[in-house]
Amino acid sequence: MTDETISLSQPHFHVTLRRESEHRFRSDEHDQLVISEAALDELDEWLESKD
């Protein structure tokens, strides 16, 4: 992913990603992203490659 600035006047999505913890006493990890509509395919590819 990039650190590009996204104009909030353009179509975009605010996405929260959650990774479940493998450890019983550790909290799940969360990350929040703002994704431009044009980058949704790139996000899909990135998420699928994380499997």
C-alpha atoms as a printed R data frame, in Angstrom:
   type eleno elety resid chain resno       x       y      z
1  ATOM     1    CA   MET     A     1   0.000   0.000  0.000
2  ATOM     2    CA   THR     A     2   1.091   3.585 -0.437
3  ATOM     3    CA   ASP     A     3   1.071   6.752  1.602
4  ATOM     4    CA   GLU     A     4  -0.554   8.753 -1.190
5  ATOM     5    CA   THR     A     5  -2.934  11.548 -0.250
6  ATOM     6    CA   ILE     A     6  -6.552  10.863 -1.187
7  ATOM     7    CA   SER     A     7  -8.915  13.736 -1.819
8  ATOM     8    CA   LEU     A     8 -11.959  13.152  0.364
9  ATOM     9    CA   SER     A     9 -14.105  14.914 -2.236
10 ATOM    10    CA   GLN     A    10 -13.440  11.924 -4.563
11 ATOM    11    CA   PRO     A    11 -15.122   8.515 -4.079
12 ATOM    12    CA   HIS     A    12 -13.274   6.567 -1.384
13 ATOM    13    CA   PHE     A    13 -13.729   3.903  1.262
14 ATOM    14    CA   HIS     A    14 -12.704   3.837  4.915
15 ATOM    15    CA   VAL     A    15 -11.667   0.249  5.645
16 ATOM    16    CA   THR     A    16 -10.933  -1.424  8.967
17 ATOM    17    CA   LEU     A    17  -8.843  -4.581  8.755
18 ATOM    18    CA   ARG     A    18  -8.804  -7.068 11.612
19 ATOM    19    CA   ARG     A    19  -6.324  -9.893 12.103
20 ATOM    20    CA   GLU     A    20  -7.331 -12.417 14.709
21 ATOM    21    CA   SER     A    21  -4.678 -13.115 17.308
22 ATOM    22    CA   GLU     A    22  -3.246 -16.605 17.405
23 ATOM    23    CA   HIS     A    23  -2.738 -16.235 21.154
24 ATOM    24    CA   ARG     A    24  -5.520 -16.541 23.663
25 ATOM    25    CA   PHE     A    25  -4.535 -13.540 25.809
26 ATOM    26    CA   ARG     A    26  -3.463 -11.169 23.029
27 ATOM    27    CA   SER     A    27  -5.924  -8.760 21.402
28 ATOM    28    CA   ASP     A    28  -6.738  -8.876 17.714
29 ATOM    29    CA   GLU     A    29  -4.777  -6.428 15.557
30 ATOM    30    CA   HIS     A    30  -6.659  -3.614 13.796
31 ATOM    31    CA   ASP     A    31  -5.572  -1.258 11.054
32 ATOM    32    CA   GLN     A    32  -7.573   1.460  9.293
33 ATOM    33    CA   LEU     A    33  -7.091   2.561  5.706
34 ATOM    34    CA   VAL     A    34  -8.633   5.083  3.333
35 ATOM    35    CA   ILE     A    35  -8.806   3.587 -0.153
36 ATOM    36    CA   SER     A    36  -9.649   5.473 -3.319
37 ATOM    37    CA   GLU     A    37 -12.309   3.842 -5.451
38 ATOM    38    CA   ALA     A    38  -9.728   3.438 -8.228
39 ATOM    39    CA   ALA     A    39  -7.512   1.322 -5.932
40 ATOM    40    CA   LEU     A    40 -10.082  -1.299 -4.897
41 ATOM    41    CA   ASP     A    41  -8.671  -3.927 -7.273
42 ATOM    42    CA   GLU     A    42  -5.194  -3.310 -5.850
43 ATOM    43    CA   LEU     A    43  -6.570  -3.738 -2.315
44 ATOM    44    CA   ASP     A    44  -8.204  -7.039 -3.305
45 ATOM    45    CA   GLU     A    45  -4.930  -8.317 -4.741
46 ATOM    46    CA   TRP     A    46  -2.992  -7.209 -1.654
47 ATOM    47    CA   LEU     A    47  -5.443  -8.919  0.718
48 ATOM    48    CA   GLU     A    48  -5.465 -12.147 -1.301
49 ATOM    49    CA   SER     A    49  -1.651 -12.254 -1.303
50 ATOM    50    CA   LYS     A    50  -1.659 -12.119  2.526
51 ATOM    51    CA   ASP     A    51  -3.238 -15.602  2.800
